[in-house]
Amino acid sequence: MDNSTEAAFAHPYYPVTAALPHYVANKNSVVSLLVFFGSIISFVVVTAVAGARNTYPQLKASDQLTVAWFALCGFLHCFFEGYFILNHKSLASDQSLFGQLWKEYALSDSRYLTSDPFMLCVESFTVLVWGPLCWAIVIATAKRNQLRYPFQIIMSVGHLYGVVLYYSTSLIELYSNGVSHSRPEFLYFWVYYIGFNAPWVVVPATILYQTTVHIKRHLTDRADVVAKLNRIDGIMGDKSWQTYVPKDEEKKTN
């Protein structure tokens, strides 16, 4: 094995046969990277919630949490994952904040450093579609626009589906071909790989359930109103109730 080949495999990632000839170790500690990154995320989320409250001061606490969640997702999808798409070929030697963070996370999934086709496809879609949709939900929630509910359903299903694909493609390679992309240590597999992605299962599932219940309740309420008006029509013989139009729809027609 010549020196260039040895250099290509001189890295801490799994599988050990992954060729990363341009790999350069991070110059900053994990703690400093996380503190800086956490500060940026906190600023984005707090600013988004403050903006939503300024737009609608009576915004409920649950809606503020919704804004916070989708602002977090929007930032990660558009900027952090967007950075991966733009710089995936050189990430292994990248010393920027995002570059070093990706190299640290890649200890749990080296596909991010090897320009894996699946990662490029799914992350490109995430950046171009899911990211903007998250910000649309933030704006719709702040403005009390009812489009937030179908958007939330689409986005939550998208997140759940994405996590299923992300885990399944990696685990199939592990159990079918014996290829692991994650280091075996507890920190990298259970904390980074499992733990860091778990919120995108728990939170979307919760939002999906709450949104479905909300839509069902309002559709049921509207059906009950129409049924009551029809009963009044039967008693009073007032045919005008048969053409009942909800107030919000009546405004649109006028």
NORRAHU-V386700 format. One record per backbone hydrogen bond with DSSP energy under -1.0 kcal/mol. CO is the residue of the C=O (numbers start at 0). NH is the residue of the N-H. If there is no record, write none. Layout:
# NORRAHU-V386700
co = <CO & CO>
nh = <NH & NH>
This chain:
# NORRAHU-V386700
co = <1 & 2 & 3 & 4 & 7 & 8 & 14 & 19 & 28 & 29 & 30 & 31 & 32 & 33 & 34 & 35 & 36 & 37 & 38 & 39 & 40 & 41 & 42 & 43 & 44 & 45 & 46 & 47 & 48 & 49 & 50 & 51 & 55 & 59 & 60 & 61 & 62 & 63 & 64 & 65 & 66 & 67 & 68 & 69 & 70 & 71 & 72 & 73 & 74 & 74 & 75 & 78 & 79 & 80 & 81 & 82 & 86 & 89 & 90 & 91 & 95 & 96 & 97 & 98 & 99 & 100 & 101 & 103 & 104 & 106 & 108 & 109 & 110 & 115 & 116 & 117 & 118 & 119 & 120 & 121 & 122 & 123 & 124 & 124 & 125 & 128 & 129 & 130 & 131 & 132 & 133 & 134 & 135 & 136 & 137 & 138 & 139 & 144 & 145 & 146 & 147 & 148 & 149 & 150 & 151 & 152 & 153 & 154 & 155 & 156 & 157 & 158 & 159 & 160 & 161 & 162 & 163 & 164 & 165 & 166 & 167 & 168 & 169 & 170 & 171 & 172 & 172 & 180 & 184 & 185 & 185 & 186 & 187 & 188 & 189 & 190 & 193 & 196 & 197 & 197 & 198 & 200 & 201 & 202 & 203 & 204 & 205 & 206 & 207 & 208 & 209 & 210 & 211 & 212 & 213 & 214 & 215 & 216 & 217 & 218 & 219 & 220 & 221 & 222 & 223 & 224 & 225 & 226 & 227 & 228 & 229 & 230 & 231 & 232 & 237 & 238 & 239 & 240 & 245 & 246 & 247 & 248 & 249>
nh = <5 & 6 & 7 & 8 & 19 & 10 & 17 & 22 & 32 & 33 & 34 & 35 & 36 & 37 & 38 & 39 & 40 & 41 & 42 & 43 & 44 & 45 & 46 & 47 & 48 & 49 & 50 & 51 & 52 & 53 & 54 & 55 & 58 & 63 & 64 & 65 & 66 & 67 & 68 & 69 & 70 & 71 & 72 & 73 & 74 & 75 & 76 & 77 & 78 & 79 & 80 & 82 & 83 & 84 & 85 & 86 & 89 & 92 & 93 & 23 & 99 & 100 & 101 & 102 & 103 & 104 & 105 & 106 & 107 & 182 & 111 & 112 & 115 & 119 & 120 & 121 & 122 & 123 & 124 & 125 & 126 & 127 & 128 & 129 & 130 & 132 & 133 & 134 & 135 & 136 & 137 & 138 & 139 & 140 & 141 & 142 & 144 & 147 & 148 & 150 & 151 & 152 & 153 & 154 & 155 & 156 & 157 & 158 & 159 & 160 & 161 & 162 & 163 & 164 & 165 & 166 & 167 & 168 & 169 & 170 & 171 & 172 & 173 & 174 & 175 & 176 & 178 & 109 & 188 & 189 & 190 & 191 & 192 & 193 & 194 & 195 & 197 & 199 & 200 & 201 & 202 & 204 & 205 & 206 & 207 & 208 & 209 & 210 & 211 & 212 & 213 & 214 & 215 & 216 & 217 & 218 & 219 & 220 & 221 & 222 & 223 & 224 & 225 & 226 & 227 & 228 & 229 & 230 & 231 & 232 & 233 & 234 & 235 & 236 & 240 & 241 & 242 & 243 & 249 & 250 & 251 & 252 & 253>
